[in-house]
């Protein structure tokens, strides 16, 4: 093996179409840039450290849980309130 290699002309995997596709399929994730409050970042870092996982993994997990929990729309809220008020 060489002690030094010249990667100045190398392409990133994302620049090679078939490799980019493989990366996307394998990971199922997309890299993004997002601005979050320092408080949120610090809180997730502390929680993640306690759980022994990465904070970005924890943020992703919590967002997924929130989405899978479903949305409480106005119609559902009104129906539940009517049911509860009728029971009183």
Helices and strands as residue ranges (DSSP letters): G 13-15, H 17-27, H 38-51, H 55-69, H 74-87
